[in-house]
Amino acid sequence: MTTPLGTRPEWAAVISEHAVDRETARKLIGQLVSVEVASLAFCRLLERWRSGEADPSTPGRRQAALRRAADRVETALAGLERPLGRYLLELEADHAEGRSWFGEPGPAELVDWGPVLDRAGVRVAPHRVATAYLELAVLVRALEGLSAQVRWHSSIDKSSLWAGLFDLRENLLGRAHDDLRAIAA
């Protein structure tokens, strides 16, 4: 989808379609894009290490790269709280019985990162990395699912959009946000 400001992801059409205030939708979309981009970078860094790629080349640089990646996601999540909360208030679903598009983790997202982090020479609590990776991978997959609905011209009702965004807020702005902050420290 192209706008005067550039290209937006396909899922942005769902947010825009149900927006009460276009400015709130614009802010939410912008911040969700930031979270998505930072999440992909964080997950891909870990996935490269899992596949045996030692980039950056030294343990100290890998430690710094993980901290930077976690800090970028943490910063993006911090900026998401206000526009997401505002959008949820404005959206006011007709009923809270919508079907959430924000899914559960799949088997591919459940990874023991301890051995990967040890092999990479990175000293960080593996359970924090596992939680952060899991929540971010689910977010990326959920946004891709919304994009698929747009591509297939399948509608999503207001209550389902609200339910998914509520789940997103509960999953990312709680423990995952705390874990990312700890990894970035």
LUMTORBA-252170 format. One record per residue (C-alpha): x, y, z. Coordinates in steps of 0.001 Angstrom, whole numbers, plus 500000, padded with zeros to 6 digits. Each point is the difference from the previous one (the first is absolute). Layout:
BEGIN
(node (X,Y,Z))
...
END
This chain:
BEGIN
(node (500000,500000,500000))
(node (501529,503340,498969))
(node (499304,503294,501721))
(node (501373,503512,499478))
(node (502494,499181,502761))
(node (501169,496744,498449))
(node (499062,496349,500226))
(node (497974,498600,502886))
(node (499619,496344,500885))
(node (496786,498353,498889))
(node (498787,499536,503590))
(node (499846,503799,500366))
(node (496848,499975,497857))
(node (498124,498146,502760))
(node (501080,502557,502617))
(node (499031,502887,497710))
(node (496666,498463,499018))
(node (498754,499871,503594))
(node (501563,503261,501200))
(node (497839,502600,501650))
(node (502745,502627,499858))
(node (502417,499841,497055))
(node (502801,501585,502039))
(node (499756,497303,502682))
(node (500117,497333,497285))
(node (503003,501676,498354))
(node (501921,500046,503289))
(node (499095,496399,500797))
(node (500992,498782,496549))
(node (503304,501859,500151))
(node (500842,498563,503384))
(node (498911,496476,499063))
(node (502270,500223,496947))
(node (502874,500977,502321))
(node (499238,497070,502306))
(node (499713,497592,497064))
(node (503304,501090,498437))
(node (501866,499881,503317))
(node (498411,496627,500850))
(node (501063,498493,496688))
(node (503573,501215,500525))
(node (500105,498545,503531))
(node (498589,496627,498901))
(node (502201,499755,496910))
(node (503131,500721,502044))
(node (499197,497099,502303))
(node (499014,497744,497106))
(node (503348,500647,498278))
(node (501796,498935,503168))
(node (497799,496914,500269))
(node (501003,499004,496469))
(node (503694,500319,500942))
(node (500768,503360,498416))
(node (502406,501906,502276))
(node (499158,503543,498999))
(node (501234,502282,501483))
(node (503330,498233,500154))
(node (500852,500233,503722))
(node (498028,499133,503141))
(node (500260,503588,501246))
(node (498581,501362,496770))
(node (497246,497380,500034))
(node (499117,501021,503574))
(node (499856,503648,498899))
(node (497923,499119,496915))
(node (497443,498149,502129))
(node (499808,502911,502430))
(node (499488,502492,497144))
(node (497332,497827,498392))
(node (498172,499604,503325))
(node (500297,503740,500668))
(node (498462,500823,496601))
(node (497019,497748,500673))
(node (499642,501296,503556))
(node (500028,503594,498745))
(node (497434,499213,497297))
(node (497766,498249,502551))
(node (500229,502960,502369))
(node (498727,502219,497193))
(node (497170,497584,499209))
(node (498211,500235,503338))
(node (498276,503377,499539))
(node (498797,499694,496380))
(node (498846,496412,500572))
(node (498134,500921,503176))
(node (498398,502985,498263))
(node (498982,497929,496970))
(node (498441,497324,502230))
(node (497992,502661,501839))
(node (498786,501526,496747))
(node (499226,496651,498419))
(node (497615,498916,502789))
(node (498949,496649,498657))
(node (496272,499281,499944))
(node (500647,496935,502107))
(node (503080,498385,501481))
(node (499314,496685,498307))
(node (502060,500580,496876))
(node (502401,497325,498829))
(node (503564,501157,500570))
(node (502330,499914,496995))
(node (502968,500145,502397))
(node (500856,496316,500210))
(node (501654,497587,502331))
(node (503632,498966,499583))
(node (500777,497221,497586))
(node (502570,497213,500526))
(node (502588,501838,497874))
(node (499906,502920,502423))
(node (500751,497890,503078))
(node (503788,499924,500101))
(node (502488,499312,502799))
(node (502384,502877,499406))
(node (502494,498942,502710))
(node (502253,497887,497735))
(node (499815,502583,497201))
(node (500989,502847,502320))
(node (502816,497909,501538))
(node (501361,499151,496544))
(node (499805,503688,499025))
(node (501826,501003,503195))
(node (497129,502259,501043))
(node (499291,500281,503712))
(node (496318,500703,500516))
(node (497218,498065,501712))
(node (498719,497481,497433))
(node (496469,500068,501450))
(node (499810,503750,499313))
(node (501146,499484,496418))
(node (497517,497135,499565))
(node (497092,502101,501253))
(node (500921,503034,497912))
(node (500598,497939,496847))
(node (496746,498106,500473))
(node (497853,503109,500408))
(node (501697,501864,497143))
(node (499740,497033,497628))
(node (496284,499697,500804))
(node (499572,503737,499332))
(node (501703,499772,496607))
(node (497906,496958,499074))
(node (496781,501699,501165))
(node (500679,503106,497907))
(node (500722,497787,497013))
(node (496659,498295,500630))
(node (498256,503367,499885))
(node (501804,500761,496742))
(node (498804,496687,498577))
(node (496425,500910,500892))
(node (500409,503251,498062))
(node (501502,498160,496989))
(node (497148,497481,500011))
(node (497416,502773,500363))
(node (498812,498374,503212))
(node (498474,502450,502428))
(node (500768,500239,503677))
(node (497268,501373,502202))
(node (500512,502739,502539))
(node (499690,497727,503038))
(node (502582,497557,498627))
(node (502410,502839,499250))
(node (499504,501298,503537))
(node (500557,496516,501489))
(node (503230,499506,498035))
(node (501371,503424,500871))
(node (499088,499433,503647))
(node (501882,496667,499951))
(node (502955,501703,498327))
(node (500092,502601,502769))
(node (499724,497408,502769))
(node (502728,497770,498542))
(node (502537,502595,498909))
(node (499662,502843,502465))
(node (500335,497786,503060))
(node (502584,497315,500595))
(node (501514,500081,496496))
(node (500685,503726,500363))
(node (501658,499380,503380))
(node (502105,497168,498568))
(node (501157,502171,497092))
(node (500937,502783,502423))
(node (502080,497507,502014))
(node (501724,498643,496876))
(node (500817,503532,498838))
(node (501490,500980,503381))
END
